[in-house]
């Protein structure tokens, strides 16, 4: 379950990069999950080591310095960086995260425009309204908070995107979006089924984009659906409808992925009830609480890249094509950046300097030009608003269940998916 072991703090950056002992660490990664890197960093007394995963040579690293190397300077490409089973569920070919250079910067601008502060507030308001409706309908019922969060975020995201009511089957879309996240780290039939669901969702959204372009579907200008339907590439050519559908999914899916942070926020309030009153009373405290949830709880464990521009770090030359893995979870729990990282301490963000390479649950580096998730502000806003609502309204009780969070399961959730009983 939750690993609280300390990490090495006296790391010698001048030391030679060591190699993990196993010939191939694939089984170790499957067994250790989020703690894969941390166990080996601690064992080797380092913040970077080399190994093999699925037969492929990899360099695994963590910490603010590693994040800076990984995200800044256009050193890395996402090309061939993640297994196809993961790529096709979480991004797919042609998406913003698979692009580099001018193409990436141009496409990233589209996402930044869709997620400007006023637009994020509209998303939060849409979720607020849907959450209010959902609570009113479930008085006296016991449900999985995770499943309810997925449902309410799907409805809110579709409305915010400008998708007209009835244009898509929201119940099916909700399941499709959840499967894309839930099965991203799985193999075999569960992953194949989720990928088939993604292909069907892409097909439906491609038809939606084509209807917007033909005028058969009237959508409000400035909404994400309208912006994506009219988007162009760096050469000024309109995006193929298939690519536009992928990018629409890459707006909808991350919003629904916030469901995990909502569950973790409820989990944190349940275990730390002393934060209920401060979170309910002060929006700034709620934001600090949301950031500590994002830091402390497990989201996705790693991100990978392939070297596209040769560089030297720690006395070693990294050549184009090399595979490098940045451990997000270990970086968020690094004792060099965070005092007592195993403890849940929202107050640590009162004087936080905002270093983009220390808090990296959704990637590091510069938000505007790099590969850091453009939806990070929306994630914080949604999590903070949800925490304030449940802290202030106390809409449910938490029945006896297994609330432990296994760090072997990727992506993680409480064992019983955090069941709650809504008050009558």
N, C-alpha and C positions, 0 to 999 in steps of 0.2 A: 504494500500500500504506500502511502505518501512517504517519500524518502527524505529524511531530515539530516543525513550525514553531512558534516562540514566538508569544505573544499580546501585545497592547498592555497595558502596566501603568499608563501615565500617562493614564488616561481622565478627562476633565473632565465630572463629573456635571451641571454647570450648562449644558453645551453643548446646543444645539438638537438634537433627535432627527433624524439624517440619513436620507435615503432611498437605497436601493440603486439602482445605475445602470440596471439592466435594467428594461424595462417590466413583465415578468413573469418570476419566477425559478423557475418550475416545472422547466424543463430543467436549470437550475443545481443544483437540489436533487437531481434524478435523477443528475446527473453527479458531484456532490461528496459525496453521502451524508452521513456523519457530520461531514464538514468544511465543510458548507454554511455554517453560521453562522460558524464560526471564520475562514474565509477573508474573509468580508464584514466581520466585526467588525474584523479586522486591517487590511483595506483602508481602511475608513472611520474607523479610530481611535476606536471607540466600543464600548459594550457593549449598545447597543440601536439598531435601525434599522427603518424601515418598508419594505415591499415589497408585491408581489402574488404570490400563489401560486394557480395554477389560476383566475386572474382575480379572486381575492378579496383585498382589502386586509388586510395582516397586520402586526403589530408583533412583531419577533423580538428576544429579549433573553437575557442569560445573567448568571451570577454570583449570589453569596449574597443581595445586595440584591434582585435581580430575582426570585429564588426566594421570598424573604419576601413580596414584593408579590403574587406569583402565588398562593401557598398560604395566606396568612393574611388574616383579615378578611372572609371570604366575598365577595371581590370578583369571583370568577369562577365560571361555570357550565361544565359539560361539555357542555351542550346545543349541538348543531351544531358542536362544537369539532373533531371528527375526521371524516374522510371515512367514508361509510357502509361502504366496503370494509374499513376498518380496524376501525371500531366493531363490526361484526357478527362479526368473527373474534376480537377480543380481549376484548370485554365483552358486547355485545348489549343490546337494549332492556330496561330495567327492572332492570339490575344495579346493584350498590352504587355503582360509579363514575359512573353516569349520574344519581344522585340528588343533591339538595342539601338544605341546612337540616336540619330535624328528621328527615325521612325518611332522609337520609344518615347522620346520627348514630345513629339507631336501628339501621339495617342494619349500620353499621360496628361497633356493639357486638357483634353476632352473630359477625362475623369475628374480633374481638379475643378473644372467649371461646373460639372454636375454636382460636386460635393462642396461647393462654397458654403459659408456659414448659414446664409438664409435658406438654402436648400436643405441642409442638414436639419435645421429647425423644423422645416415642413415634414421631413421624415419622422422626427421625434413626435410631432403633433399627431401624425397619422397613427403611429404606434400607440400613443397615449389614448386616442379615441378607441382603437381596436381593443386595447387591454381593458378599458372601462367596460366595453360591451361584453368581453369574454368573462370578466369577473361576475357581472350581473347575471349571466346565463348559467353559471356553474355553482350557485349557492347550494351548500350542503353536499356537493360531490367531491370525491377524491380522484385526482387525476395526476398524471405525470407533468410536472412543471416544465420539463424539457419539451415534451410533445406540444404542450400549450404554447410555449414560447415560439416554437417553430411555426405553428399555425398563425399566431397573431403577427409575427414578423413577416410572414409571407403575404398576408393580406395587406399589411401596412406598406410593404415594399412595392407591391403591385400598384397600389393606389398612388403612392408617391411617384413611381415611374411614369404614371399617366396611362397605364393599361386600363381600358374601359371595362366596366363590370360585364361579365359574361364573355369577354373576348378570349379568355383562357379558363381552363378548369383549375381553380385555385387549390382545391383539395388535392388533386393529382400533382400539381406543381409543387405544393408544399412537401409532399413525400419525395418527389424527384430531387428537390434542392437539399433536403436533409440527407438523402442517400448519397449524394455527391460528396458531402463532407464526411458522413459516418463511415463510408467504405473506401475512402481515399488511401488508407494504409493497409487494406485487406488484399488478399490474393485469391485467385480462382473464381468459382461461381459467384460469391457475393460481389466481387469487384466487377465481373462481367455483367451481372444484372444491373448494377448501378450505372455502368457505362451505357448500357442499352437504354436505360431511363433517361440519361443525359442526352443521347442522340435524339430520342423522341421529343424531349423538351426543346432542344435546339431547332428541330424541324418545325415545331409549333411556333416558336418565336421568330423563325425566319419568315414564315407565312405572315406573321403579325407585322414585321418590318416591311414586307412587300406591300401589304394592304395600306400602311401609312404612306409609303412612297407613291402608290397609285391613286391615293385620295379616297379609297374605299373605306378607310378607317380614319375618323377625325380625332386627332389628339391635340392636347394643348401645347402650343409652342413653349419651349424652355424646359419641358419635362425631360427626364432621361430618355424615355422612349423616342421622343421627337428628336432630341439631340443626336442620339445614336443612329437613327434612321437617316439623318441628313449628314452624318459625319463623313469626312474625307481622309485619305491618307496623306503622307507628307508631300506627295506630288500633286495634290489637289483633286485626285480622282475619288469618287464616292466609294465607300467601303462595299465590297461584295455583301449581299444580303446574308450569306452564311457567316461571314466574319462579324457583321453587325449583331447577329443573333448570339454569337459567342460572347460578345462584349455586353449585351443586355443580360445574359446569364451571369456575367462577371460583375454586374451590379447587384442583381437579385441574390445570388448565392452568398456573397459575403455578409449581406444584411441578415440573412437567415442563420448564418454561422454565429452571429452574435448571441443566438439562443444559449450557447454554452456559457458565455460570460454572464448572462442573466441568471442562469442556474447557479453559477459560482457565486454571484453576488448574494443570492438568497441563502446559499450554503454559508457564506461568510457572516451574514447577519444572524443566522441561526446559531452559529458557534461563537459569535462575538456580539451579543445583544447590547453591550455597552455602546455600540456605534449607532443604534437605531435612532436615538434622539438627535445626536449631532447631524447625522445624514439627512434626517427628515427636515431639520430646521435650516440648513445652510447649503445652497447649491454648490459652493466652493468645496465644502467638506465632502459632498457627494461625488464630485469629480476626483478628489484625492482618493476617496474610497474606491471608485471605479478603476483608477490607475493601479492601486495596490492589488485589486482583484486580477487585473491583467498581468501584473508582475508575478504574483504569488502562485496563481493557479495554472495548471497545464493547458495550453492551447495546442499549437503544433510544435513539435520538438526541434525540428531542424529546417534549414533551407540549404540548397546546394547550387553550385555554379561551376562552370568550366572556365579555366583561364583563357582569356582572349588576347591579353597583352602581357608579354613577359615582364616579370618584376622579381625583385629579391627581397625576402623578408626573413628575419631570424637567421641570416647567413646562408639561406638556401635559395637557389634560383627556381622560380615557378615558371614553367613553360606552357605555351598555348596548348590547350587540350586537356591539361591536368584537371582532375576532379577535386573540388574543395567543398567541405561541408561545414557550415557555421551552426553551432549548437545554440539555438535560441533559448531553450529552457535553462541551460547552464549559465548563459549570460545574464538572464533575469534573476539568477540566484548567486551571482558572483560576489564573494565577500570583498573583493577589491572595489566594487561599486556600491554595494548595499550592506549596511550594518545589520547583523542578525537576519540574514536573508530568509531563513526558515520561518520567521515570525511574521504574522499578519499585522502590519503597522502602517495604516494610512497616513499617520502624521509624518512619515518620512518624506512625503511629497510637499510639505509646507515650505521647505527650503530647497527643493530640488532644482538643479540648474538646467534641466531640460535637455541634457546631453542626448542626442538622438541615437547614440550607439550603446546606451546602457539599458534602456527600457525598450525591448525589441520583440514583443510577442507577435507583432505584425511586420517585422522587418526593421532594419536600421537605415542609417544614412539620411540624405536630404529627401523630404517629402515631395518637393516640386519636380526634381529632376531625376531622382534615383528610383529604385524598385520598392521603396517603402510603400506599404498599402495606402492608397489614397482614401480609403474608407476609415482610417484610424479615428478621425475626429467624430465620425458618425458612431463608431463603436463606443467611444468614451461617452458621448452624449446620450446614447440609448441606455447604456449600462447605468450611468449616473441617474437618469430620469427614472428608470425602473427601480433602482435602489431607494430613491426618495419616495416613490409611490408605495412600495411595500413597507418601508419603514414607518411612514406616516399613517397609512390606511390599515395596516395589519390585516390583510384580507383573507389570510388562511392560517391554519395550524399545520404543524409538521408531524404526522403520525410516526410511530416507531417503525424504523426501517434501517437498512444498511446504507449509511451515508458516506462510507469510505470511498476514496478515489484511488483506483489502481493506476499506478504510473506505467504499468505494462500495456494498458489499453490505449491505443492511439486512433482517433482523438479521445481524450478522457472524459468521463462523466461519473457522477456518483453511482454506486452499484445499482441502486433501485431507481435511478433516473429522477430522484428527488420528488417523491409523491407528496402532494399537499391536499388538505381538505379545506375547501372554501367555506367560509362562515355563511350561515343561512341569512 
